[in-house]
Structures are given as structure tokens and as C-alpha cells.
């Protein structure tokens, strides 16, 4: 199965490109489903059809879905939410407000990602195309499994044991709602699914990200930050799509300034994201709505290429060994040295870039070795380990 996730700053045209990519794949004979992780669904508008909570046939080999978040949340989070709502109400919060507050920020959007593992397990589709939420929300979603894995490993077992020991005393002393085993089971089930999602999305043989940009300064800057954080968490970007380029056929002098700027910014995009390929897409003379216009967009964008192919394979993380020493290389493009923090906690390496943090489980070959240095060069962090010393 091939999984393609399209993301970019809000308003750059990623929904249209996700829809055109899915349609092009379907036209080549792949059984394809396109869905959205954005709570403000717009796939219906793009295809100009009505889509609902279940896959609906749009064209030959193509299904679309605007996912039912409440249904997914009930399946994975309802037990935990009910306990959290009861706890907040016990603290004096209004019952209706407590019920709303019990849904963690981002959980509704995150629930959409659970459909990826569902369709992967079913095996009914060859291709899943995901129209992601704007980049800020997408990055929070993609980093969530990393954070929860740490939580599950460090806090969850201790919390479960502590509650088991204290439950009789708490029940006797107060009416505080105490989480039962079903709460922990529900949380564990959800976290297990999130780990499976991450495993699928970082699989270099199945999944890749596609960054959609416009030739504009703010859009490029955000795409650079996104590219850095995707590398930080191990998500591979195989293609950058530059959308809404003004054609040379437009002769109106009103557009001369914009055309000049676009040429400069397109060159900047090529420099910034090399060696990841850049595909240009013109500004169309009409709105991209409906299957015929999406077909035209897909043809112009991909030409004779198969949209499901990997346009670029590049290492995110690698280990080099020489004379008993090892170097762990972590790609972090568009990052300044001062933005990086590095800590070690037993068998984990904690790398922080800006507000985002990743816990890297060290491979066995370097797990017991001591760190003797780290430096930032060639858009990457190089961390040196030695066999001459072992970790204390």
C-alpha cells in the first residue's frame, strides 16, 4: 500500500493537489481513497460532490471520505473522556463544560489518522492520499505519537500501579472519581494505535510527505520549518510542489512585479529543498473545482509520471563507523546551531529544535557507548560515540 500525505500552509492549494493526485492515481488503475485530517473538510468542495463519514465512490477506482471524528473518538477515547469529565465536574466545573474540556486539544484531528491503519489492515485500497490540516496542526499531530510513547513508557505503568494500590483508600476517604482498569485499557488501546500509525508513516517503502508551497516569502519560510521538523521525527519528504506560478503567457503589466518575484522565489525553493525534486504548477485561469478540472491539474502536475512513485529517497538518520568510533547523523535542514538542544537519558537521545522535541531510541550498536562530541554541519547534527568509553 502507498500512503501520500499532502501538507502546506493554509491557502496554498494542498486540498486541490491532494484531490488531483488521488484522481490521477485512480486513472492509472490504483484503487485509491482520499481523506482529510482537517476538521474543516473541503474535499467535497474540491470534487464538487457530497461526501460523508463513509467512503463514497467519486470516479472509477476513486473513493472519498470526510471522516466522522466523533465516531472514531467514541471508539478509542470515550472511556477516558468520561472519567476526565467526571473528574472536572468533581472539581466544580459545570457538567456540560467539563464534558467539552475532556477532549484534549488536537484529539479530533488526530482521530482522522486512525483511519490510515484501518484501511491499511483492510487492504481494500492500493493508495491512501491524505489532505492534511495546515502545517502547524499537522506537525502537532505527527509529533503526538512520539510524545505519547514516552508517556506510556515512563508514566503509564507507574500510574496504573499507584491507582491500583490507592483506589480502596481514596474511595473510602472521598468521592473523588478514580480511574478504573477500563480507563487504562482504553488509553493503552489508543496509544497502541497511534504507535502503529507512526510506524506506517515513517516506513520509507510505504509513506511520504509532499510539501505544497506558493512562490511567496512567508510560505517558503513555513515550508522550511516544516521540512526541518518532518526530518526531526523521521517523516520523509519525496516531493515539493510549487503551486500558482503565473505563466509567461500573461502579458498584462499589472503582473510584472509578481512574475519577477515568483522567478526569484522559485529559484530560492530549488536551492532550499535540493535534492528533493520540485514540480511546478501554474496558476489556472479558473477555479479548480470538479473532476474535469482536477483531471487537468493532475495531468499538468505529473505528466507521464506515476503520482504514486517515490520521487526521492533520502536518509533521515544514519550511523557511520570507523576505528571503533561511531557517528549518528540526523538531518536537520534550515536549522541554526543555537536552535538545537541535546540531552541523553539512559538509552534515549533527546533532541530539541525550537519548540519540538524528539526522543530517539539509540540503536544497539551505540547504546552503551559514551558521547564524545556533537557538532552541527551540512544541515545536520553529527553526534560522535566511542568504544573507548562506555556510558556511566
C-alpha positions in Angstrom: 0.0 0.0 0.0 1.2 3.5 -0.8 0.4 6.4 1.6 0.8 10.0 0.4 0.3 13.0 2.8 -0.1 16.5 1.3 0.6 19.4 3.6 1.4 23.1 3.5 0.5 26.5 4.8 -3.3 27.2 4.8 -4.5 28.5 1.4 -1.6 27.2 -0.8 -3.9 24.7 -2.6 -3.0 21.4 -0.9 -6.6 20.1 -0.9 -6.8 20.6 -4.7 -3.4 18.9 -5.1 -4.3 16.0 -2.8 -7.6 15.5 -4.8 -5.8 15.8 -8.2 -3.1 13.3 -7.0 -5.7 10.8 -5.9 -7.7 11.2 -9.1 -4.5 10.7 -11.2 -3.7 7.5 -9.3 -7.2 6.2 -9.8 -7.0 6.9 -13.5 -3.9 4.7 -13.6 -5.8 1.8 -12.2 -4.9 2.1 -8.5 -7.8 1.6 -6.0 -7.5 4.9 -4.3 -9.1 6.6 -1.3 -8.6 10.3 -0.4 -9.5 11.6 3.1 -8.8 14.7 5.2 -7.3 15.2 8.7 -8.6 18.8 8.7 -11.6 19.4 10.9 -12.8 22.0 8.3 -13.3 19.5 5.5 -13.1 20.8 1.9 -12.7 17.7 -0.2 -16.5 17.8 -1.0 -16.0 21.3 -2.3 -12.9 20.3 -4.3 -14.6 17.4 -6.1 -18.0 19.2 -6.1 -19.7 16.2 -4.7 -21.3 15.4 -1.3 -19.0 13.3 0.9 -19.8 11.8 4.3 -18.4 9.7 7.1 -18.1 6.5 5.0 -16.1 6.0 1.7 -18.1 7.2 -1.3 -17.3 6.4 -4.9 -16.4 9.6 -6.8 -15.0 8.2 -10.0 -13.7 4.8 -11.3 -11.3 3.4 -8.7 -11.6 6.6 -6.5 -13.3 6.9 -3.2 -13.5 10.0 -1.0 -14.3 10.4 2.7 -14.8 13.2 5.1 -14.1 11.4 8.3 -16.5 11.2 11.2 -14.4 12.3 14.1 -16.9 11.8 16.8 -17.4 8.1 15.8 -13.7 7.5 16.0 -13.3 9.3 19.3 -16.1 7.2 20.8 -14.3 4.0 19.7 -10.9 4.9 21.2 -11.3 7.7 23.8 -14.8 7.6 25.2 -14.0 5.8 28.4 -11.1 8.1 29.2 -13.1 11.2 28.3 -15.9 10.1 30.6 -13.6 9.7 33.5 -11.9 13.1 32.8 -15.3 14.8 32.6 -16.3 13.3 35.9 -13.0 14.5 37.5 -13.5 18.0 36.2 -17.1 18.1 37.4 -16.0 16.8 40.8 -13.7 19.8 40.9 -16.7 22.1 40.5 -16.8 22.7 36.7 -20.1 22.8 35.0 -21.0 19.4 33.7 -21.5 20.5 30.1 -18.3 22.4 30.1 -16.4 19.5 31.8 -17.6 17.2 29.0 -16.3 19.6 26.3 -13.0 20.2 28.2 -12.3 16.4 28.5 -11.4 16.2 24.8 -7.7 17.1 24.6 -6.6 19.7 22.0 -5.9 18.1 18.7 -7.7 14.8 19.6 -10.4 15.4 17.0 -7.9 15.9 14.1 -5.8 13.1 15.4 -8.7 10.7 15.3 -8.7 11.0 11.5 -5.2 9.5 11.3 -6.6 6.3 12.9 -8.4 5.6 9.5 -5.0 5.1 7.9 -4.3 1.9 10.0 -7.9 0.8 9.5 -7.6 0.9 5.7 -4.1 -0.5 5.7 -5.3 -3.5 7.7 -8.4 -4.0 5.5 -6.3 -4.0 2.3 -9.1 -2.8 0.1 -7.1 0.1 -1.4 -3.8 0.4 -3.1 -3.3 4.1 -2.4 -4.3 6.4 0.5 -4.0 10.1 -0.2 -4.4 12.3 2.9 -5.3 16.0 2.7 -3.6 17.2 5.9 -4.5 20.1 8.1 -2.4 23.3 7.8 1.3 22.6 8.7 1.2 23.8 12.3 -1.6 21.4 13.2 -0.1 18.6 11.1 3.2 18.9 12.9 1.4 18.6 16.3 -0.4 15.6 15.1 2.7 13.9 13.7 4.7 14.6 16.9 1.8 13.4 19.2 2.7 9.6 19.0 6.3 10.4 19.9 5.2 12.3 23.0 2.7 9.6 24.0 5.2 6.8 23.5 7.3 8.5 26.2 4.3 9.0 28.4 3.3 5.4 28.1 6.7 4.1 28.8 7.6 6.4 31.8 4.3 7.3 33.5 1.6 4.9 32.4 2.9 1.8 34.2 3.6 3.7 37.5 0.3 5.4 37.3 -1.6 2.2 36.8 0.2 0.5 39.8 -0.3 3.6 42.0 -4.0 3.8 41.3 -4.4 0.1 41.9 -2.8 0.4 45.4 -4.6 3.7 46.4 -8.1 3.0 45.0 -9.5 1.5 48.2 -8.2 4.3 50.3 -9.4 7.1 48.0 -12.8 5.6 47.7 -13.1 5.3 51.5 -11.8 8.9 52.2 -13.6 10.9 49.4 -15.9 10.7 46.4 -13.0 11.6 44.0 -13.6 9.6 40.7 -10.8 7.1 40.5 -9.9 5.7 37.0 -10.8 2.0 36.7 -9.0 -0.6 34.7 -11.2 0.1 31.7 -9.8 3.7 31.6 -6.2 2.5 31.4 -7.2 -0.2 28.9 -8.9 2.4 26.7 -5.9 4.7 26.8 -3.5 1.9 26.1 -5.5 0.8 23.1 -5.5 4.4 21.7 -1.7 4.8 22.3 -1.1 1.4 20.6 -3.0 2.6 17.5 -1.0 5.8 17.4 2.2 3.9 17.6 1.0 1.8 14.6 0.2 5.0 12.7 3.7 6.4 13.3 5.3 3.1 12.2 3.3 3.2 8.9 4.1 6.9 8.2 7.8 6.6 8.8 8.1 3.4 6.7 10.2 4.5 3.7 8.7 1.8 1.5 5.1 2.9 2.0 4.7 6.6 3.0 6.0 10.0 2.2 5.1 13.7 2.7 4.5 16.2 -0.1 5.0 19.8 0.7 2.8 22.3 -1.2 4.2 25.8 -1.5 3.5 29.1 -3.3 6.3 31.3 -4.5 5.9 33.7 -1.6 8.4 34.5 1.2 6.2 33.6 4.2 5.0 30.4 2.6 8.6 29.3 1.8 9.8 30.1 5.4 7.0 28.0 6.9 7.7 25.1 4.4 11.4 25.2 5.5 10.4 24.9 9.2 8.0 22.1 8.3 10.7 20.3 6.3 13.1 20.5 9.3 10.5 19.1 11.8 9.5 16.3 9.4 13.1 15.3 9.3 13.3 15.5 13.0 10.5 13.0 13.5 11.7 10.7 10.7 8.9 11.5 8.1 10.3 11.5 4.6 9.5 14.2 2.0 9.7 12.9 -1.5 8.3 16.0 -3.4 7.8 19.7 -3.2 5.0 21.2 -5.4 5.2 24.9 -6.2 1.6 26.0 -6.9 0.1 29.1 -8.6 3.0 30.2 -10.8 2.0 33.0 -13.2 2.5 31.9 -16.8 4.7 33.8 -19.2 1.6 33.9 -21.4 0.2 36.5 -19.1 1.3 39.8 -20.7 -0.7 42.3 -18.5 2.0 44.7 -17.0 -0.1 44.6 -13.7 1.5 41.2 -13.1 5.1 42.1 -14.0 6.1 42.6 -10.3 4.5 39.3 -9.2 6.1 37.4 -12.1 9.6 38.8 -11.3 9.2 37.9 -7.6 8.0 34.4 -8.5 11.0 33.7 -10.6 13.3 34.7 -7.7 11.3 32.7 -5.1 11.1 29.7 -7.4 14.9 29.7 -7.6 15.1 30.0 -3.8 12.8 27.0 -3.5 15.0 24.9 -5.7 18.1 25.9 -3.7 16.4 25.3 -0.3 14.9 21.9 -0.9 17.6 20.3 -3.1 17.9 17.4 -3.8 14.2 16.9 -3.2 12.5 17.4 -6.6 10.3 20.5 -7.3 7.3 20.2 -9.5 5.8 23.5 -10.8 2.1 24.1 -11.2 0.7 27.2 -12.9 -2.0 29.5 -11.7 -5.1 28.3 -13.5 -7.4 30.7 -15.3 -10.4 29.3 -13.4 -11.2 27.7 -10.1 -10.1 24.1 -9.6 -13.4 22.5 -8.8 -14.9 19.3 -10.0 -13.4 16.1 -11.6 -12.6 17.6 -15.0 -10.5 20.5 -13.6 -8.8 18.1 -11.2 -8.0 15.8 -14.1 -6.4 18.7 -15.9 -4.4 19.7 -12.8 -3.2 16.1 -12.3 -2.1 15.8 -16.0 -0.1 19.1 -15.9 1.4 18.3 -12.5 2.6 14.7 -13.1 2.7 14.5 -16.9 3.7 10.9 -17.7 4.9 10.1 -14.2 3.1 7.8 -11.8 2.0 10.0 -8.9 2.4 7.1 -6.5 6.1 6.6 -7.2 8.7 7.9 -4.7 10.2 10.9 -6.4 13.1 11.0 -3.9 14.6 8.6 -1.4 16.9 10.3 1.1 18.2 9.2 4.5 16.8 11.0 7.6 19.1 9.2 10.0 22.2 7.2 9.6 25.1 5.7 11.5 28.7 5.6 10.3 31.5 3.6 12.0 35.3 4.0 11.8 38.2 2.8 14.1 35.8 1.9 16.9 34.0 5.2 16.8 30.5 5.8 15.5 28.7 8.9 14.3 24.9 9.3 14.4 23.8 11.6 11.6 20.5 13.3 12.0 19.3 15.5 9.1 18.0 18.9 10.3 17.9 21.3 7.3 17.2 25.0 7.8 18.2 24.9 11.5 20.7 27.2 13.2 23.2 25.7 15.7 21.7 27.8 18.5 18.3 26.3 18.0 19.3 22.8 18.9 19.3 21.2 22.3 20.7 17.8 23.0 20.3 15.6 26.2 20.8 11.9 27.0 18.6 9.9 29.3 19.8 6.3 29.6 19.2 4.7 26.2 17.4 7.7 24.8 18.8 10.7 23.0 16.6 13.8 23.4 16.9 16.3 20.5 15.1 19.6 20.7 14.7 22.0 17.8 12.7 25.1 18.7 9.5 24.1 20.4 9.6 20.5 19.1 11.3 17.6 20.9 12.1 14.1 19.8 13.1 11.2 21.9 15.4 8.9 19.8 15.9 5.3 21.0 19.5 4.6 20.4 20.4 1.6 18.2 22.0 -1.4 20.0 25.4 -0.7 18.3 25.9 2.6 20.1 23.5 2.2 23.1 26.3 1.5 25.6 28.8 3.9 24.2 29.7 7.3 25.5 29.1 10.5 23.6 32.4 12.3 23.0 31.1 15.2 20.9 28.4 16.7 18.7 28.5 19.3 16.0 26.2 20.9 13.5 27.3 20.9 9.9 26.0 20.3 6.4 22.4 20.8 7.6 22.7 18.0 10.0 23.6 17.1 13.6 26.5 14.7 13.9 26.8 13.0 17.3 30.0 11.1 18.0 30.2 7.9 20.1 33.3 6.0 21.1 34.1 2.4 22.1 36.9 3.6 24.3 34.4 4.7 26.9 31.1 3.3 28.0 28.1 5.1 29.3 28.1 5.7 33.1 
